[in-house]
Amino acid sequence: MSNHLLSVSTFGLFLLLLGGSAYGLFITHRPFSPDLISDGIHDSDSSWGSYPVLNRLSAESSTSTCDQTYGFLPCTTSVMGNLFLMVVYGYLMYFAAMSLTEGSEHLMEILGPGIVGGLVLPILGALPDAMLVIVSGIFGTTETAQSQISIGMGMVAGSTVLLLTIIWGSCVIAGKCDLVDSIAQDARDTKGFNLTESGISTDIWTSYTAMMMFISVIPLLIVQIPQILDSILWRHIAVLIGLIASFLLLVSYSTYKVLQPWIQDRKISYVKHKHVILAFLRHLKKRALGRLLNENGDPDEGNIAKLFSTIDTNHDGHISDSELRAWIVGINFDEIDLDQNDAVNKIMKDFDTSGNSSIEKEEFVDGISRWLNKTKKTAARDPGPETKLFNDFHMDTMREHDLLDVCESGSNKVEGVEKSKRPSIKAVLLLLLGTIIAAAFADPLVDTIDNFADATSIPAFFISFIVLPLATSSRDTVSAIRLASQDKRHTASLSFSEIYATVTIHNVLSIPVFLALVYIRGLTWDFSSEVLVILIVSIVMGSLGSFRTHFPLWTSILAILLYPFSLALIYVLHYYYGWS
């Protein structure tokens, strides 16, 4: 925390020193001329009149001044000066993002997932981007806002493209392992840079996150429809509809993130239940006097009834908890981290339909028949012998188990949550510090980019498209590549989930803010090329992440090449086809 404050204090002092001299005069060497001497009575023939030299220099400097943000922060009209200020303000926005991230992580450790982890923290993480969007269109006249709001759009588009192309591809390269049957082998990299046999694989939750990112671009598509149809009348209405759709997506995404631990637990519990089914049926088959399936492939109720009598050791017509527990002794549930007590509870819950805490003969036969029919659904049309049937069911269950990444995700409880429930002063201070810095320096950064664009005649959009993501998305970049480089499927899943989630937050938080500014201030929606690039990159990479869980090395080349393609596409649409 002290390092954070020291860095901010140093930059603050430096900026104030620059600001104090922002209105200094230009002192230039000029050859002596008697015209510069005035007797205070006779006017000079020159256009300067009878002003002394100091006033003339002041007048010259006033022709090349700029407006200081807040009246004291430095500004300049020179190219190098604006470039320097872009670096300074960009670093401060990066620092704000890092402070918000660190504070969010501390808060997560204390309060755990749920509303805090699913709703509050993602919004805080996207705060620097949202602030840049807000200040790019909220201040000044309508003409000024229309000019500067392209900076906010450039930042949103640039962040999305950067994360889904260069960063995505770099994560595949950094985390590559050997691919065996479409599954990455942790920490085993013997294939080198083989384009098909080396790469990464992720769990199914990462695919779900990619699907949500894919859906989150719908508001942009809605807003773009009147542009495609060349309908001026519907443009403002389409912005309002897109704004409402963005808000609904934000609520839906936040709800999913809040409920995600519960959803994961339910899915993991279901997979563990399938393991119990398989283990119990295999155990029955070993002790059965005949086949569990008849010649037609249907459950053989006669042999199943005989097994009931074997388990019912006291022959009272009921299988008790203790009898069932004695029967499953020897079944190994270690591969799914399930003890025998939990297995007995799952079997009793599935079979005991009467609720009398015991399994009757009819309940046992019905339960085993249901389980056998469930295993048949996963086999081929001709399941063949029981051994093949159970093996097919086992392979299907293990594949589902592997996609869920059960061994790593567990119950998704955050360690240390039970140890401390009191608010952390450090977390609150970091969040407050990051919020203040983001709010304070977003406006001067936008002004500096606008001044730099004027000084270089480079469109402000291109500057914000390339430069701003380096400041606002650098934390996500470092975190994603660091996780992927650990050469494990679990960390690769976290890395790609983080990329998809960041883009989704951009789409459901920054885009609604952007649309609200356009609608409230009556600005013109002239961002067809930018929206097209976002849609192309999001659809391509979202589809890739939604429908597959393994990514060979060739996918990284595809992703990285999309970045120069995006820049070239925007340039061509801007300068050759006149798209805004």
SEKOLDREN-133601 format. One record per residue: x, y, z negated of N, C-alpha, C in turn; residue in three letters. Coordinates in steps of 0.02 Angstrom, whole numbers, plus 50000, padded with zeros to 5 digits. Each point is the difference from the previous one (the first is absolute). Layout:
SEKOLDREN-133601
XYZXYZXYZALA/...
//
This chain:
SEKOLDREN-133601
500424994050000499585006050000500445006350000MET/500544999849961500455005849998500325001250067SER/500174994650037500285000950067499515003350047ASN/499364998249993499485003150041499985007549986HIS/499975001849938499945007149981500615003950020LEU/500594997049994500625003350019500015001550074LEU/499794995150041500005000950072499525005650020SER/499404999949971499515005150016500245006949978VAL/500295000549941500245006449974500545002850045SER/500454995750023500545002350044499735002750065THR/499534996350030499715002350063499595006349990PHE/499655000349944499605006049986500425006249994GLY/500564999449963500455005749993500305002050067LEU/500174995050040500305001350065499515003750045PHE/499374997849999499505003250042499865007249977LEU/500005001049935499885006849974500565004750020LEU/500624997549999500575004150021499935001950074LEU/499784995150040499895001550070499435005050009LEU/499474999049960499425004450006500165007149981GLY/500455000949953500165006749977500345004150053GLY/500324996850049500355003850052499654999550067SER/499384997850000499654998950064499875006450037ALA/499955005649963499885006350033500635004250006TYR/500594997049997500625003750008500055002950071GLY/500395005350008500055003450065500574997250040LEU/499945000550065500534997850045500535005550004PHE/500614998849982500555004950004500424998150060ILE/499985003950051500364998450061500525005450015THR/500544998350033500525004750019499815003550064HIS/500015006549999499855003950059500555005350010ARG/500165001550061500495005350013499715006749979PRO/500455004449978499775006649976499715004150057PHE/499475003349985499695004550049499765006249964SER/500135005750027499775006149967499255000649997PRO/499654996050043499275000349998499734997249936ASP/500434996349964499764997049938500005005049943LEU/500295006050013500035005049948499425004950009ILE/499655001149948499435004650004500105005649950SER/499845006150023500065005749954499365001149961ASP/499514995650012499385000649963499535005150031GLY/500235003750051499575005350029499844998350073ILE/500534998450041499904998650070499854992650010HIS/499514998550043499834993150015500484997350053ASP/500144993849995500414996750051499574998550060SER/500314999650059499634998350060499824992650002ASP/500334996149959499864992850001499334998649968SER/499764994050013499354997949974500014999049925SER/500584999949969500044999049927499845006449963TRP/499995005850034499875006349965500575001749955GLY/499845002749942500515002549953500124995349942SER/499804993550008500124995349944500744998849991TYR/500234999349939500704998149989500114992850021PRO/500634997949999500194993450024499644994549961VAL/499955000849934499714994849958499284998650020LEU/499635005450014499304999150019499954996650068ASN/500465001750045499984996850066500114992449994ARG/500494998149961500134992849990499414996549968LEU/499675003449953499414997249969499454999050050SER/499935004850045499484999450051500144994250047ALA/500634998950017500184994450043499864993549966GLU/500164999449936499894993749965499274998549992SER/499585005149998499294998749991499694996850061SER/500345000450056499734996850060500114992550001THR/500404997449955500144992850000499954997249929SER/499455001849966499894997549933499474994650001THR/499904996649944499484994849993499665001049933CYS/499434996949992499625000649938500234994849950ASP/500205002449941500224995449947499394996749968GLN/500034993449993499464996449965500005001949927THR/499415001549974499905002249931500365006649985TYR/500285003250051500315006449990500724999749976GLY/500274994049988500694999749975500414994250029PHE/499684994850027500394994550028500325002350065LEU/500614997750013500375002550059499704997750065PRO/500095004150051499814998150068500495003350048CYS/500004997750061500475002650049499714998950070THR/500275003950047499784999150070500534996550042THR/500584998549970500534996850038499904992450001SER/500284996950050499934992750008500344996349944VAL/500635001649986500384996549948499715001349931MET/499765006249989499705001449935499374995949988GLY/499584999550050499394996049994500164992549993ASN/500524997950036500204993049995500234998449928LEU/500385004749971500234999149931499404999849952PHE/499545004650009499415000249956499574993750008LEU/499974997350060499624993850011500314994349961MET/500664999849997500344994849961499855000849926VAL/500045006349976499885001349929499284998349980VAL/499525002850037499304998749984499814992750011TYR/500314997050052499874992950012500244995649943GLY/500595001849972500254996249943499545000849940TYR/499745006049990499555001149943499364995950008LEU/499744999450061499414995850011500174992649990MET/500614998150020500234993249987500054998849925TYR/500265004949964500074999549928499324999549967PHE/499515003850026499324999649973499714993050010ALA/500114997150059499754993350014500324994849953ALA/500665000749988500354995449956499745000649928MET/499885006249977499755001149933499304997049991SER/499585000950050499334997249997500024992450000LEU/500464997150039500064992750003500244997349933THR/500525003149972500274997649936499495000749945GLU/499655005749999499485000949949499444995150008GLY/499814998450062499474995250013500204993149976SER/500634998150012500234993449978499994999449924GLU/500205005449965499984999949927499274999449976HIS/499565003650033499294999749981499714993150013LEU/500214996950055499764993250015500234995049948MET/500615000849977500264995549948499595000449935GLU/499735006049987499645001149938499274998150006ILE/499675002350054499284999150007499814994150043LEU/500474997350038499854994250040499635001750064GLY/499804994850039499645001150063499285002149987PRO/499584999250050499305002149993499915007050027GLY/499645004249963499855006850024500645004150008ILE/500464999449951500625003850003500424997850059VAL/500134993450005500434997550053499675000250068GLY/499344999250002499674999650064499765006650028GLY/499885004949958499705006350023500445006049985LEU/500195000949937500365006149980500705000250030VAL/500384994649992500705000250021500095000650076LEU/499614996550042500085001250072499865007250021PRO/499505003149967499855006950016500575004649980ILE/500284998749941500585004049978500594999150047LEU/500104993950024500554998750045499935003750066GLY/499385001250022499885003550063499945007549990ALA/500095002449939499905007149986500455004650041LEU/500664998750006500415004550041499765000650072PRO/499804994550031499745000350067499355004050003ASP/499564998849952499365003649999500115007549990ALA/500485001849958500145007149989500255003450064MET/500434996550037500255002850062499445001050051LEU/499524995350001499435000750045499585006049979VAL/499885000749934499575005449975500305006850016ILE/500645001049982500305006750009500105001750073VAL/500014994950044500105001450071499385003150032SER/499424999449966499405002650031499555004249956GLY/500195001149938499555003549954500145007549995ILE/500625002050015500195007149991499995003750067PHE/499975006649994500045004250059499365000450039GLY/500045003550057499435000750043499854993350036THR/499444999950035499824993950037500534998450053THR/500265005250033500524999050050500634997149969GLU/500205002649942500594997549965499904992749978THR/499414998649972499854993249978500004995250058ALA/499715002150057499994995750059500704998550025GLN/500445004949993500704999050021500384995549952SER/499905001149935500404996449951499724993049984GLN/499374998850014499714993549982500304994450041ILE/500295001850057500354994950040500594997149963SER/500285003949953500554997549959499754994349955ILE/499415001049969499714994749959499854993850040GLY/499725001050060499854994350043500634996450022MET/500525003950014500634997050019500294995749945GLY/499945002449937500254996249943499624993449992MET/499335000250006499604993949993500174995050055VAL/500025002550062500174995650056500714997349995ALA/500465004449983500714997949994500114994949946GLY/499675000949942500074995249945499734993150020SER/499425000050032499704993750021500454996450050THR/500235003650050500414996950053500674997749971VAL/500325004149958500644998249971499954993649959LEU/499494999649956499924994249956499854993650039LEU/499585000550051499794994050036500474997950056LEU/500505004050013500474998350054500704998849974THR/500365005349987500704999349979500064996649932ILE/499595002149952500054997049933499754992850001ILE/499454998750034499744993250005500514995450032TRP/500285002250056500504995950034500634999049959GLY/500215005249964500594999549958499904994949943SER/499394999749974499854995249947500054992850026CYS/499784998850061500064993350029500744998150006VAL/500405004750024500724998750008500344999149933ILE/499845004449952500334999749934499804993749962ALA/499404997550009499764994349960499984993550037GLY/500314999650059499934993950041500294993949966LYS/499634994550007500224993449976499834994950055CYS/500214993949990499834994750047499264998749998ASP/499694999350059499294998350004499924992650015LEU/499664996649955499864992850009499254999049995VAL/499694997850055499274999250002499655006549981ASP/500265005550027499705006749990500055002549929SER/500434997149960500095002249930500745001649990ILE/500145006049974500695002049987500274996249940ALA/500614997650008500344996449946500405004949958GLN/499805000949938500305005049957500764999449997ASP/500345005850011500735000649992500394995250045ALA/499694997650055500364995750047500005003350069ARG/500585002250020500075003750063500574997050041ASP/499854994550034500514996550040499895000950075THR/499445002950019499845000750071500285006550030LYS/500295004249957500275006350025499455004550027GLY/500115002550061499525004550031499594996550054PHE/499834993749987499564996350045499325003450001ASN/499765001850059499395004050006499374996349982LEU/500014993350001499404996149986500054995849937THR/500604998149980500074995549942500235003649937GLU/500095006650005500195004049942499505005749993SER/499825001549938499525005349988499744999949929GLY/499405002449989499715000149932499284997350004ILE/499744998049943499294998049995499715003249937SER/499355001050001499665003449946499414995849975THR/499695002349945499424996549975499375002850032ASP/499434997049983499375001950032499775006949977ILE/500215002149940499795006649975500295005650043TRP/500594998850028500305004950045499585000850063THR/499744994450025499575000350059499365003949984SER/499734999049941499405003849980500155007549999TYR/500595001849975500195007149997500085002950071THR/500274996050045500075002150070499315001050032ALA/499534995749983499325000750027499685006549976MET/500105001749937499725006249974500325006150034MET/500654999650014500335005450036499715000750070MET/499864994350031499704999950067499325003549999PHE/499604998649949499335003049995500045007449983ILE/500525002149965500045007049976500085005150055SER/500144997950063500075004850055499335001550033VAL/499454996949976499355001150031499805007450002ILE/500105003949945499815007150003500345003850057PRO/500634998550012500355003450056499694998250066LEU/499794993850007499674997950062499335003650009LEU/499645000949944499365003650003500095007250023ILE/500495003349971500135007050017500225000750073VAL/500324995050026500275000450067499494998650054GLN/499434997049983499504998250051499765006150040ILE/499825005749968499795005850040500555002550046PRO/500634999249979500565002050043500024995750063GLN/499884993549990500004995450057499435001750048ILE/499425001649971499415001650040499985007250024LEU/500505003949978500045007150017499375003749980ASP/499774998649939499395003249974500195005149947SER/499945006350016500175005349952499475000449945ILE/499374998650017499455000649953500084995449940LEU/500254993950012500024994849947500665000049962TRP/500475004250018500664999749968499965001649925ARG/499645005349982499955002049930499614994849960HIS/499484997250031499604994849967500414993749990ILE/500424998350049500424994149995500515000749944ALA/500255006149989500465001149944499654998749934VAL/499365002249994499624998849938499884992649990LEU/499814996550054499884992749995500654996449981ILE/500555002150031500654997049983500195001349928GLY/499835006049974500155001749931499604995549952LEU/499364998950015499584995649959500264992850003ILE/500194997850060500274993250006500654999249962ALA/500425005250001500634999749962499874999549925SER/499515003849976499834999849929499754993049981PHE/499584997150041499744993349985500564994850001LEU/500475000750046500574995550002500455000849939LEU/500085006249977500395001249940499684996649940LEU/499345000649993499654996849945500054992450006VAL/499924997350060500044992850010500704997449985SER/500515003550025500694997849987500175000349926TYR/499785005349967500145000749928499644994549961SER/499384998450020499634994749967500364993350008THR/500244998750061500364993750011500634999649957TYR/500375005649997500624999949960499854999149926LYS/499435002749977499814999149930499824992749987VAL/499644996950047499774993149991500504994850023LEU/500545002250031500474995250029500274994849950GLN/500195001949938500234994849953499474994749988PRO/499375002249994499464995249989499914995550061TRP/500035003050060499924996150062500574994950006ILE/500615002249985500564995450004499934994249951GLN/499795001649939499904994749951499484995050023ASP/499465002450031499474995550024500274995550055ARG/500375002850047500264996050055500524995049975LYS/500425002149954500514995549972499664994449961ILE/499485001649962499634995049963499694994850047SER/499755002450057499704995450049500524995250029TYR/500595002650015500534995650027500224994949948VAL/500055002149937500184995349947499464994649993LYS/499375002050010499464995149997500064994850055HIS/500225002250060500104995250055500574995249984LYS/500515002449965500544995649978499744994749952HIS/499575002149954499714995349952499594994650036VAL/499615002250050499604995350039500454994750032ILE/500525002450034500454995450035500344995249952LEU/500285002749946500354995749952499534994949968ALA/499395002049984499524995449969499794994650048PHE/499865001750063499804995050050500564995150014LEU/500625002350004500564995550011500084995249941ARG/499885002749940500044995849940499454994750000HIS/499415002050023499444995250005500164994650051LEU/500285002150058500144995250053500494994649978LYS/500485001949959500494995149976499684994649957LYS/499465001949964499694995449953499344997250025ARG/499815002050061499374997550027500084992850024ALA/499474996149990500004993050023499874999650075LEU/499735005350029499865000250071500125007050027GLY/499775001150061500085006650031499495004949972ARG/500205006349997499545005249978499535002150057LEU/500214998650062499585001550059499824993550035LEU/499374999450023499804994050035500225000350073ASN/499794995250040500224999650069499775005950042GLU/499455003249980499745005850036500345006549978ASN/500454999649952500345005949975499615003849947GLY/499464997049976499615003249947500224997449932ASP/499895003949946500194997649933499664993349983PRO/500384995349976499744993449980499775000449928ASP/499355001049990499735001249933500084993949955GLU/500014994150030500094993949959500684999849967GLY/500525001150039500685000049971500105005949952ASN/499705005750016500065005749955499674998649933ILE/499424996550002499654998149938500424995249958ALA/500374995650034500444995449963500565003949964LYS/500255005350032500515004149968499735003549938LEU/499365002050003499695003149942500024995249940PHE/499854993850012500004995149946500714999049972SER/500515000850044500694999349977500195005749953THR/499785006050017500175005849959499595000149935ILE/499374997950004499564999949941500194994049956ASP/500515000849960500284994449962499534997449945THR/499585004049971499544997649948499324997850028ASN/499935000650068499414997650036499345002749971HIS/500005006549984499385003149975499635003850056ASP/500254999550063499675003350056500205007250008GLY/500505002349962500235006950006500765000149997HIS/500305004450039500735001149995500105006249957ILE/500314999049942500115005549954500645003750018SER/500105005549965500615003950010500624995949985ASP/499994996349946500584996049980500134994350050SER/499474996950026500094994650049500295002750065GLU/499765005850021500275003050061500735002049990LEU/500165002549940500685002049986500474994050001ARG/499774994549974500404993950000500104997350071ALA/499505000950042500044997450068500515003750042TRP/500055006549993500445003950043500715000349975ILE/500164996549946500694999849976500444997150055VAL/500525003450016500454997850052499935003950065GLY/499455003850007499935004350059500445006149990ILE/500415001650050500475005649996499695006350029ASN/499885004949957499735006450023500535005549996PHE/500634998249993500535005049989500085004650061ASP/499894997450061500125004050060499535006050005GLU/499454999949963499545005750000499975003449932ILE/500474998349956500045003249934499324999449963ASP/499764993849995499354998649969500084994349951LEU/499815001049937500054994649952499384995650003ASP/500034994349965499464995150005499355002649968GLN/500055004149949499405002849969499605004250050ASN/500365004250039499675004050051499694995550054ASP/500374994750019499744995450051499364996649976ALA/499994997849937499404996849973499425004950000VAL/500135006249981499475005149999499715001250070ASN/500445000150051499765001050069499574994250023LYS/500224993949984499614994150021499334999749965ILE/500005001349935499374999949962499525005450027MET/500265005850015499575005450024499704998450068LYS/500384996350042499774998350067499504994249999ASP/500094995349954499594994050000499405000449953PHE/500085003349944499475000149948499465005150019ASP/499564997950046499475004550022499445000749948THR/499944995149955499475000449948500195004449942SER/500655001249991500235004449947500004996849931GLY/500054993349997500014996549935500704998149977ASN/500515003150031500704998949982500244992950011SER/499684996550045500224993350020499784998850071SER/500304995050033499864998650070499614993450003ILE/499395000350026499604994050009500184996650066GLU/499744993950008500194996150058499805003350066LYS/499385002650002499775003350061500415006350014GLU/500175003749947500415006050008500694998250026GLU/500284994549977500664998050022499994998150074PHE/499504996050020499964997850070499895006050045VAL/499555004549980499875006050041500625004450004ASP/500365000749944500595004349999500554997350044GLY/500154993649995500524996950041499815000250074ILE/499364999050015499775000350069500105007050029SER/499845005149960500105006950023500735001450014ARG/500434997649955500725001150009500264996550063TRP/499764993850011500234996350060499765003550063LEU/499395002450001499755003650058500395006450012ASN/500215003249946500405006250007500674998550031LYS/500324994449983500644998250030499924998350073THR/499424997250019499894998150070499965006250045LYS/499775005649973499935006150040500675002750024LYS/500524998649962500665002650019500374995350046THR/499744993850009500344995250043499755000850072ALA/500304996150044499795000250070499324996750008ALA/499735000250062499344997150012500014992649983ARG/500544996750013500074992949980500524999749944ASP/499795000449937500465000649945500454993949991PRO/499794994250023500414994149993499974997349929GLY/500534996549978500004997049933500005005349945PRO/499844997749939499975004649944500665003449986GLU/500544996350010500665002949987500125006150045THR/499844999350065500075005750045499535005749981LYS/499404998349979499525005049980500275004249942LEU/500274996649950500265003549942500635003950017PHE/500414997350045500605003650021499835006450037ASN/499494999650044499785006150036499735005249951ASP/499624997749952499735004649949500565003149959PHE/500514995949985500565002449961500395005350039HIS/500124998850065500365004850041499615006650005MET/499344999550009499595006050004500015003949935ASP/499974996449944500015003349935500675003249986THR/500544996650017500665002849989500125006150044MET/499744999850061500065005850044499645006049971ARG/499394998849974499625005449969500355002449936GLU/500264995249963500385001649939500605004450017HIS/500344998350054500605003750019499835007150023ASP/499455000750038499805006650024499805004649943LEU/499684997149949499815004049942500605001749956LEU/500554996250010500605001349960499854999449926ASP/499674994549982499774999149932500555000349949VAL/500564996950016500534999449950500295006849982CYS/499955004950045500295006549986499495004849970GLU/499384999750026499515004949979499704998649933SER/499944993649983499724998349936499335003149991GLY/499895002749942499375003249984500025007550011SER/500575002450028500065007150017499965004549940ASN/500184997649944500015004349941500685003349994LYS/500005006149981500635003749995500314998749932VAL/500634997950002500344998749938500075006349959GLU/499894999349936500095005649955499385004249990GLY/499464998450036499405004049993499714999349930VAL/500054994049972499724998949933500455002949945GLU/500625001450019500475002349949499895007349980LYS/499775004050048499935007149985499425002850038SER/499535002949964499425003050031500015007749994LYS/500455002749963500005007349992500295003250062ARG/499755005950017500255003450060500755001549994PRO/500344999650054500725001450001500115007350018SER/500365003549957500165007050012500435000750063ILE/500454995350008500455000250058499604999350065LYS/499534995450001499594998950060499605006250016ALA/499705003049950499585005950010500435005950025VAL/500595000949971500445005550020500244999150072LEU/500174993850019500224998850068499445001350050LEU/499404997849984499435001350044499865007550005LEU/500045003449944499895007350000500545003650040LEU/500624997949990500565003150036499934999050075LEU/499864993850021499924998650071499425003950031GLY/499455000549963499415003650025500165007450009THR/500325003049950500165007250003500485001550058ILE/500514995850008500495001250053499674999250069ILE/499584994850007499664999050064499545005850017ALA/499645002549949499545005650011500385006550015ALA/500575000949967500375006350006500385000650065ALA/500294994450025500465000650056499724997350065PHE/499374997750000499704997950063499905005950047ALA/499755005649973499875005950041500655003050030ASP/500525001149959500625002650031500314995350050PRO/499924993449992500274995350049499635000750066LEU/499335000749997499615001050061500205006550034VAL/500085005449960500205006550029500684999550033ASP/500464996549968500684999350027499994996250066THR/499604994750004499954996250062499715004450055ILE/499505004049982499705004650048500515005250025ASP/500405002649954500535004950018500544996750043ASN/500184993949983500514996450039499744998650070PHE/499364998450006499714998850066500015006450042ALA/499855005749968500035006350036500715001750022ASP/500484998649957500705001850014500304995650055ALA/499764993850005500304995250048499564998750061THR/499375002649997499514998750053499834992650006SER/500124996349946499794993049998499314999749967ILE/499514996450028499354999649969500044997549928PRO/499635003349956500034998249929499794992849988ALA/499564997450044499784993149991500574995150003PHE/500455001050050500564995350008500475000349940PHE/500105005949972500435000649942499694996449940ILE/499365001149989499684996749943499934992650012SER/499924997850062499954992950017500634996249982PHE/500575003350010500654996649989500285001549931ILE/499965006349977500355002149939499614998549937VAL/499365001949998499624999349937499954992849975LEU/499894995050043499994993149974500644997949965PRO/500575002950021500634998349967499995002249927LEU/499625005349985499965002449931499444996549961ALA/499414999650030499434997349963499984992449999THR/500294996750050499974992650003500664996749983SER/500495003849980500664997149986499974995249941SER/499605001549950499944995649943499714993350022ARG/499485000150041499704993850025500504996250043ASP/500405003750039500504996850042500514996249959THR/500295003349951500514996849958499714994149963VAL/499415000849972499694994649961499844994050043SER/499725001150060499814994550044500614996050023ALA/500525003550023500594996550024500364996549943ILE/500025003249941500334996849942499644993549982ARG/499345000050000499634993949984500124994650053LEU/499965002050063500084995150054500694996850001ALA/500515003849981500694997650004500154994649949SER/499544998549954500124994749951499914993050029GLN/499814999750064499954993550036499544995049966ASP/499435002449976499504995649971499325001650029LYS/499594994950008499355001050030499565004549957ARG/500074999249934499595004049954500185007450006HIS/500645001650001500205007150005499865002850070THR/500044995750051499815002350067499265001850002ALA/499594996049966499285001449997499885006749966SER/500355001249945499935006449965500225005850044LEU/500544999050037500275005350043499505001950054SER/499734995150035499535001550054499335002449973PHE/499794997449943499395002549969500075007349982SER/500595002049977500125007049983499975004450061GLU/500274997650056499975003950062499285000950023ILE/499624994450002499305000450023499595004449953TYR/500114999349935499615003949951500155007450006ALA/500635001850012500185007150008499655003150060THR/500014996350056499675002550060499245000549989VAL/499724995149964499285000249986499825006149958THR/500415001549950499885005949958500045006450041ILE/500495000350047500045005750045499345000950038HIS/499734994450024499405000350041499375001649960ASN/499964997549939499385001049962500035005949952VAL/500595003249992500065005749956500235006350038LEU/500564999550036500255005950035499555001850059SER/499754995050036499565001450057499355003349978ILE/499664997749946499405003649978500145007349981PRO/500575001249966500185006949984500085004150063VAL/500324997150049500115003250064499345001550035PHE/499544995150002499355000950032499595005349963LEU/500055000149933499635004949961500235007150017ALA/500655000950008500265006650018499745002150069LEU/500024995450047499775001550068499265001949999VAL/499604996349961499285001249999499835006549963TYR/500295000949940499825005849959500245006550032ILE/500605000050027500275006150028499825001150073ARG/499624995250028499785000850069500574999650050GLY/500514996049985500574999450045499834995350059LEU/500395000450051499904995850059500394993549994THR/499674994550016500344993549998500364999050067TRP/500645001450001500404999550060500614995649987ASP/499884993949981500564995549982499924993250034PHE/499815000150062499874993850036500614995650006SER/500575003050018500614995950009500234997149934SER/499965003949946500214997649934499564994249977GLU/499345000850009499534994649980500124993850042VAL/500135000850064500134994350044500614996149976LEU/500525003549981500614996649976499864996249935VAL/499645003249953499834996749937499584993750014ILE/499515000550045499574994350016500404994350032LEU/500435001750047500384994750035500454996349950ILE/500395003749961500474996949954499634996149946VAL/499465003049972499634996649946499654993850025SER/499725000350060499644994150027500504994450016ILE/500565001750032500494994850018500294996749938VAL/500255004149953500324997249941499494997249951MET/499405003149997499474997349957499764993250024GLY/499934999250065499804993550028500544994849987SER/500625002050009500564995449989500014997649927LEU/499885004649953500024998149930499374996549976GLY/499445001150034499364997149978499924992750019SER/500274998150057499854993450027500594995149997PHE/500535002049967500554995349990500375001749935ARG/500314994949971500365000949937500754998750008THR/500234998750060500724999350011500205004550058HIS/500605002949994500225005050048500724998550021PHE/500094996650056500684998750025500365006650015PRO/500644999550012500415005950009499795004250060LEU/499704996850050499815003850060499465005249984TRP/499614998949947499495004949982500315006549976THR/500604999649971500335006249978500205004450059SER/500204996850055500195003850060499385003550028ILE/499444996450002499375003050023499825006049957LEU/500054999349935499805005449954500455006150009ALA/500664999050001500475005650005499925003750066ILE/499874996350054499925003350066499375004250003LEU/499534998849957499395004049999500135007249979LEU/500545001249962500145006949978500215004550058TYR/500524998250039500165004450058499435000150051PRO/499624994650005499425000050044499495005349978PHE/499895000649934499535004849974500235007150014SER/500645001449989500265006750014499945001750075LEU/500174995250042499975001250072499275001050022ALA/499544996249971499305000650019499735006949982LEU/500155002449940499775006649979500295005450045ILE/500644999350015500335005050043499675000250069TYR/499894994250030499704999750066499295002849999VAL/499614998149949499315002549997499975007549988LEU/500495002649962500015007249986500195004050061HIS/500554998050032500315004450050499824998350072TYR/499744994050012499854998250068499244999450013TYR/499634998549947499284999350008499615005349962TYR/500365004249963499685005649966499584998049940GLY/500104993949974499634997949940500275003949941TRP/499575001849954500215003549940500184995149947SER/
//
